């Protein structure tokens, strides 16, 4: 029986599409866990600041605590967004590699 080049190419393309789709699915769980981890860190830091503010001796100390928290949360948010962006880019490269058969 003669080989069907079109059939082989179609099968190979289908296999690559399945591999790419699998990579996307696998990475979705990892991304979700990373986002939960970041939310947990942000919540812990917010409660830490609230405890400190509740124990403050005067309003100026409360203001300092709030200012520090806002500054630190801003820095943390930028770092977390960068981390998520890098993770998504990595997932995209992996999925595209599998779609094209270059993984």
Secondary structure, 3 states (H helix, E strand, C coil): CCCCHHHHHHHHHHHHHHHHHHHHHHHHHHHHHHHHHHHHHHHHHHHHHHHHHHCCCCHHHHHHHHHHHHHHHHHHHHHHHHHHHHHHHHHHHHHHHHHHCCC
